[in-house]
C-alpha cells in the first residue's frame, strides 16, 4: 500500500503545484497539462502506469456555455499534444500443473517508457477531421528489443455540431482483415448534456469487439460515466468489461478525475489531475 500511495503522490503532486488559486472563472484556455496514475491487477501480475501530458491548442478554447470537459471537442479546436508514460509490470511465480507434470514459471519485472506525439486537425470549414500519432516504446535491458516506433492516423467527418465519425488506420494494417468505426456525439442543448461514444472493431478471425460509453453531465463542472466493452465475434471470446468514471472541475482551470474498471480477471483504477491556462 505504501508503494502504491507514493506513486500516486509522485504523479498528482506536480500537477497540483501548478493549480492556480481559486478565483474568477475563465472563459477560455490554450494549454492543458495533466498527471495520471493507473493500476491494473490480475491474480499474478500488477501493471502500474504513471504519465504526464501536455496539449497546446492552436486557438484559445472557448468554454462559455459548454460542459467544461467537452469544450475543445465542441469547438473543434486543432491541437498538438505530447504524453510520456512509464509502465512497470511485475509478475509473480506461477506453479503450473498439466498432463506432463508440474513446473514453475518465474515472475519477472519489466519497465517500458512510452512517448506519444499526437496532432488533431479540423480542416478549414470544420467538416473533415484528421488525427496523427507517432508512438515510441523504449524497453528495459531485460527485453529482447531496445525500442520500437509505430504510427497511426485517423480520418473522419463532423457533419453536424457535436458529432464526429472516424476510423483509425494503423501501421501494417490490412483493411480487408481489420478495420474500425468510431463515433462521438455530445448533446449540448435543450436539457441535460450527454456525451455518447461507440467503437466497433472488425477482425477477420471473428474476434470483433464493441464498446459503448455514456457520460452524463450533472452540470457543466461534474460528469459521471459508464462504459461497456464486449467481444461480439464468433471466434475465441475476448475480454468483456465495465468501467465507471467521474470528473469534477473545481474551477474552469483545474479538475480531478478517476475511474474503476473490471475486465474479467483484470481489474484496476486510475486518477488524473488536469490544469488549464
Secondary structure, 3 states (H helix, E strand, C coil): CHHHHHHHHHHHHHHHHCCCCCCCCCCEEEEEEEEEEEEEECCCEEEEEEEEEEEEEEEEEECCCCCHHHHHHHCCCCEEEEEEEEEEEEECCEEEEECCEEEEECCCEEEEEEEEEEEEEECCCCCEEEEEEEEEEEECCCCCCCEEEEEEEEEEECCCCCEEEEEEEECCCCCCCEEEEEEEEEECCCCCEEEEEEEEEEECCCCCEEEEEEEEEEECCEEEEEEEEEECCCCCCCCCEEEEEEEEECCCCEEEEEEEEEECCEEEEEEEEEEEC
